[in-house]
Amino acid sequence: MKIGFIGGGTMGEAMIKSLLAKGAARPADVTVSDVSKARRDILQKKYRIKAVSDNKEAVKGAEVVILAVKPQELGKVLGEMKGLSPQQLVLSIVAGATLDGLREGLGHSCLVRAMPNMPAQIGEGITVWTTTAEVNQKQKDMAQSILDALGKEIYVSGEKYIDMATALSGSGPAYVFLIIEALVDAGVHIGLPRDMAEKLVVQTVLGSTRAVEAMGKHPAELRNMVTSPGGTTTEGLLQLETGGLRSLLLKAVIAAYNKAKALGAK
Ligand SMILES: NC(=O)c1ccc[n+]([C@@H]2O[C@H](COP(=O)([O-])OP(=O)(O)OC[C@H]3O[C@@H](n4cnc5c(N)ncnc54)[C@H](OP(=O)(O)O)[C@@H]3O)[C@@H](O)[C@H]2O)c1
């Protein structure tokens, strides 16, 4: 499958890396265009793919064109890409860029809108995606195999779920990183060496996540299993509940969702 990337930054590179690592594409089938010469040189050297400065060149002959530029660059890029052939599939990961906006900007209807997240960089991401009605089954399969390389993927028929996923899984890694950072600092505060605190926190988050996945129990049930009457955990939980952790997370997701919707409405 011939793939052209517009934008070879953090996410573009994550996708290229995962696609090549999982054998979903060969280096000879991938072209990336990027305004930065430094980025082009790095990508060409690291992955042996073709890196160009002209977006039109990356699009030429591509079965799938992946849009991976920042939202503020999108208008300019779409203008440069006009004149795609109807069977070329355009897959956008640009936050807030709606299918209608892409259709209008490109004058093209064969579109996928996807929201991956940052752990895609290590093949552990999750992507929520949808398509326009013009995308056929073969193209859906191609999109799925690209997104599969990034980790897990969920297809939705309603575009409204993309903004919701942006707020939860798109922004989610930042929330989790903040929690990890704060827990490590707390460990240091009570006297643990920093490297030991880091090890303890990372494995605790990882192990707890795997337990939720493997044990098939509600998180509250798992929490009850580690909360003995009158014990240490219940003291800690009292502080988290009193401080409003639950409603704070709710507010964070609602705020991110409102922002995602506002970006899409622009
Ligand atoms: N990062 C995430 O976790 C994440 C998650 C989901 C979705 N996304 C979406 O993914 C998109 C890319 O994000 P990112 O973090 O990968 O951004 P990024 O690192 O800034 O990558 C964008 C790349 O595109 C290049 N570029 C800028 N203008 C261009 C143009 N006109 N033609 C070709 N290339 C151009 C940039 O070069 P310069 O740096 O020289 O400008 C940069 O190398 C964003 O729209 C974002 O909403 C990101």
Ligand as a Chemical Component Dictionary entry (heavy atoms), coordinates in Angstrom:
data_LIG
# 
_chem_comp.id                   LIG 
_chem_comp.type                 NON-POLYMER 
_chem_comp.pdbx_formal_charge   0 
_chem_comp.three_letter_code    LIG 
# 
loop_
_chem_comp_atom.comp_id 
_chem_comp_atom.atom_id 
_chem_comp_atom.alt_atom_id 
_chem_comp_atom.type_symbol 
_chem_comp_atom.charge 
_chem_comp_atom.model_Cartn_x 
_chem_comp_atom.model_Cartn_y 
_chem_comp_atom.model_Cartn_z 
_chem_comp_atom.pdbx_ordinal 
LIG N1  N1  N 0  0.749  14.566 19.577 1  
LIG C1  C1  C 0  -0.312 13.836 19.914 2  
LIG O1  O1  O 0  -0.388 13.186 20.945 3  
LIG C2  C2  C 0  -1.502 13.804 18.975 4  
LIG C3  C3  C 0  -2.540 12.897 19.214 5  
LIG C4  C4  C 0  -3.595 12.829 18.310 6  
LIG C5  C5  C 0  -3.636 13.687 17.217 7  
LIG N2  N2  N 1  -2.629 14.587 17.036 8  
LIG C6  C6  C 0  -2.709 15.479 15.885 9  
LIG O2  O2  O 0  -1.648 15.143 15.036 10 
LIG C7  C7  C 0  -1.268 16.291 14.320 11 
LIG C8  C8  C 0  0.222  16.368 14.311 12 
LIG O3  O3  O 0  0.676  16.553 15.649 13 
LIG P1  P1  P 0  2.197  16.383 16.035 14 
LIG O4  O4  O 0  2.267  16.354 17.507 15 
LIG O5  O5  O -1 2.802  15.273 15.245 16 
LIG O6  O6  O 0  2.759  17.792 15.485 17 
LIG P2  P2  P 0  4.232  18.156 15.056 18 
LIG O7  O7  O 0  5.222  17.353 15.812 19 
LIG O8  O8  O 0  4.337  19.658 15.069 20 
LIG O9  O9  O 0  4.287  17.649 13.540 21 
LIG C9  C9  C 0  3.837  18.359 12.427 22 
LIG C10 C10 C 0  4.945  18.346 11.366 23 
LIG O10 O10 O 0  4.450  18.928 10.171 24 
LIG C11 C11 C 0  5.397  19.865 9.698  25 
LIG N3  N3  N 0  4.710  20.894 8.895  26 
LIG C12 C12 C 0  4.262  22.129 9.266  27 
LIG N4  N4  N 0  3.710  22.763 8.215  28 
LIG C13 C13 C 0  3.772  21.914 7.170  29 
LIG C14 C14 C 0  3.371  22.005 5.813  30 
LIG N5  N5  N 0  2.790  23.108 5.332  31 
LIG N6  N6  N 0  3.608  20.941 4.995  32 
LIG C15 C15 C 0  4.211  19.830 5.457  33 
LIG N7  N7  N 0  4.635  19.688 6.753  34 
LIG C16 C16 C 0  4.424  20.704 7.581  35 
LIG C17 C17 C 0  6.010  20.437 10.952 36 
LIG O11 O11 O 0  7.238  21.061 10.667 37 
LIG P3  P3  P 0  7.717  22.282 11.638 38 
LIG O12 O12 O 0  7.858  21.697 12.990 39 
LIG O13 O13 O 0  9.006  22.719 11.035 40 
LIG O14 O14 O 0  6.628  23.311 11.579 41 
LIG C18 C18 C 0  6.163  19.170 11.805 42 
LIG O15 O15 O 0  7.347  18.462 11.489 43 
LIG C19 C19 C 0  -1.935 17.502 14.986 44 
LIG O16 O16 O 0  -2.938 18.020 14.136 45 
LIG C20 C20 C 0  -2.538 16.935 16.227 46 
LIG O17 O17 O 0  -3.804 17.534 16.485 47 
LIG C21 C21 C 0  -1.564 14.650 17.869 48 
# 
loop_
_chem_comp_bond.comp_id 
_chem_comp_bond.atom_id_1 
_chem_comp_bond.atom_id_2 
_chem_comp_bond.value_order 
_chem_comp_bond.pdbx_ordinal 
LIG N1  C1  SING 1  
LIG C1  O1  DOUB 2  
LIG C1  C2  SING 3  
LIG C2  C3  SING 4  
LIG C2  C21 DOUB 5  
LIG C3  C4  DOUB 6  
LIG C4  C5  SING 7  
LIG C5  N2  DOUB 8  
LIG N2  C6  SING 9  
LIG N2  C21 SING 10 
LIG C6  O2  SING 11 
LIG C6  C20 SING 12 
LIG O2  C7  SING 13 
LIG C7  C8  SING 14 
LIG C7  C19 SING 15 
LIG C8  O3  SING 16 
LIG O3  P1  SING 17 
LIG P1  O4  DOUB 18 
LIG P1  O5  SING 19 
LIG P1  O6  SING 20 
LIG O6  P2  SING 21 
LIG P2  O7  DOUB 22 
LIG P2  O8  SING 23 
LIG P2  O9  SING 24 
LIG O9  C9  SING 25 
LIG C9  C10 SING 26 
LIG C10 O10 SING 27 
LIG C10 C18 SING 28 
LIG O10 C11 SING 29 
LIG C11 N3  SING 30 
LIG C11 C17 SING 31 
LIG N3  C12 SING 32 
LIG N3  C16 SING 33 
LIG C12 N4  DOUB 34 
LIG N4  C13 SING 35 
LIG C13 C14 SING 36 
LIG C13 C16 DOUB 37 
LIG C14 N5  SING 38 
LIG C14 N6  DOUB 39 
LIG N6  C15 SING 40 
LIG C15 N7  DOUB 41 
LIG N7  C16 SING 42 
LIG C17 O11 SING 43 
LIG C17 C18 SING 44 
LIG O11 P3  SING 45 
LIG P3  O12 DOUB 46 
LIG P3  O13 SING 47 
LIG P3  O14 SING 48 
LIG C18 O15 SING 49 
LIG C19 O16 SING 50 
LIG C19 C20 SING 51 
LIG C20 O17 SING 52 
# 
